[in-house]
Amino acid sequence: MFNHMVEDLDGVFHALAHEARRSMLRRLSGGELTIGELADPLEMSLAAASKHVKVLEQAGLVRRTVDGRRHVCRLEPRPLADATAWLRFYEEFWDTRLDALRDVLEKETP
């Protein structure tokens, strides 16, 4: 189970590593968009946008439906929630460490 979750997170972080894919996800948070609508502001071809969408699909972040020639995409937020939960552990870790450092520094300051 844990290994499966880590593999899923690997795919999510890989998908998030590219600015074009992050931009696509940001825009999909406002609702469904076609591949063409995703490609337009990025000034990329439909083929390039489709490849980026495929990476997002493989990570479980996007679901694509085909209606004739139209490929419509929508955001699947669950993997982002899983990644956020994983990162929160480290946020708590660093908050604790930084609080301890602050306490030490305050004791040393006259």
C-alpha positions as CSV (number, residue, x, y, z in Angstrom):
1,M,0.0,0.0,0.0
2,F,2.7,2.5,1.0
3,N,4.9,1.7,-2.1
4,H,1.8,2.2,-4.3
5,M,1.2,5.6,-2.7
6,V,4.8,6.6,-3.2
7,E,4.7,5.5,-6.9
8,D,1.5,7.6,-7.2
9,L,3.3,10.6,-5.7
10,D,6.2,10.1,-8.0
11,G,3.9,10.5,-10.9
12,V,2.2,13.6,-9.4
13,F,5.5,15.3,-8.7
14,H,6.8,14.4,-12.1
15,A,3.7,15.9,-13.7
16,L,4.0,19.1,-11.5
17,A,7.7,19.5,-12.5
18,H,6.8,21.2,-15.8
19,E,5.5,24.8,-15.9
20,A,3.2,24.0,-18.8
21,R,1.5,21.2,-16.9
22,R,1.1,23.4,-13.8
23,S,-0.4,26.1,-15.9
24,M,-2.9,23.6,-17.4
25,L,-3.9,22.4,-14.0
26,R,-4.3,26.0,-12.7
27,R,-6.7,26.7,-15.6
28,L,-8.5,23.4,-15.3
29,S,-9.4,24.4,-11.7
30,G,-11.9,26.8,-13.2
31,G,-13.6,24.1,-15.2
32,E,-13.4,21.8,-18.2
33,L,-11.2,22.8,-21.2
34,T,-10.4,21.3,-24.5
35,I,-6.9,20.4,-25.5
36,G,-7.0,23.4,-27.9
37,E,-8.0,25.7,-25.1
38,L,-5.2,24.4,-22.9
39,A,-2.7,24.8,-25.8
40,D,-3.6,28.4,-26.8
41,P,-2.2,30.5,-24.0
42,L,1.0,28.3,-24.0
43,E,1.5,28.9,-27.7
44,M,2.1,25.2,-28.3
45,S,0.8,22.7,-30.8
46,L,-2.1,20.5,-30.1
47,A,0.2,17.5,-30.3
48,A,2.5,19.0,-27.6
49,A,-0.4,19.9,-25.4
50,S,-1.8,16.4,-25.8
51,K,1.5,14.9,-24.6
52,H,1.4,17.1,-21.5
53,V,-2.2,16.1,-20.9
54,K,-1.1,12.5,-21.2
55,V,1.4,13.0,-18.4
56,L,-1.2,14.6,-16.2
57,E,-3.6,11.7,-17.0
58,Q,-1.0,9.1,-16.1
59,A,-0.5,10.9,-12.7
60,G,-4.3,10.8,-12.2
61,L,-4.5,14.6,-12.2
62,V,-6.7,15.0,-15.3
63,R,-9.5,13.0,-16.9
64,R,-10.0,13.4,-20.6
65,T,-13.2,12.5,-22.4
66,V,-13.5,12.4,-26.2
67,D,-16.6,13.8,-27.9
68,G,-16.1,13.3,-31.6
69,R,-12.9,15.2,-32.4
70,R,-13.1,17.3,-29.2
71,H,-10.9,16.1,-26.3
72,V,-12.3,17.7,-23.1
73,C,-10.2,17.7,-19.9
74,R,-11.2,18.1,-16.3
75,L,-9.2,18.3,-13.1
76,E,-9.1,15.3,-10.8
77,P,-8.0,16.9,-7.5
78,R,-7.5,13.8,-5.3
79,P,-3.8,13.2,-6.2
80,L,-3.1,16.8,-5.3
81,A,-4.6,16.3,-1.9
82,D,-2.4,13.2,-1.4
83,A,0.7,15.2,-2.4
84,T,-0.4,18.0,0.0
85,A,-0.8,15.6,2.9
86,W,2.6,14.1,2.2
87,L,4.2,17.6,2.2
88,R,2.4,18.6,5.4
89,F,4.4,16.1,7.3
90,Y,7.6,17.9,6.3
91,E,6.0,21.3,7.0
92,E,5.3,20.2,10.6
93,F,8.9,18.8,10.8
94,W,10.4,22.1,9.7
95,D,8.0,24.2,11.9
96,T,9.2,22.2,14.9
97,R,12.8,22.6,14.0
98,L,12.5,26.3,13.3
99,D,10.6,26.9,16.6
100,A,13.5,25.1,18.5
101,L,16.0,27.3,16.7
102,R,14.1,30.4,17.6
103,D,14.0,29.3,21.2
104,V,17.8,28.8,21.2
105,L,18.4,32.2,19.6
106,E,16.1,34.0,22.0
107,K,18.0,32.5,25.0
108,E,21.3,33.7,23.5
109,T,20.1,37.2,22.8
110,P,20.5,39.5,25.9
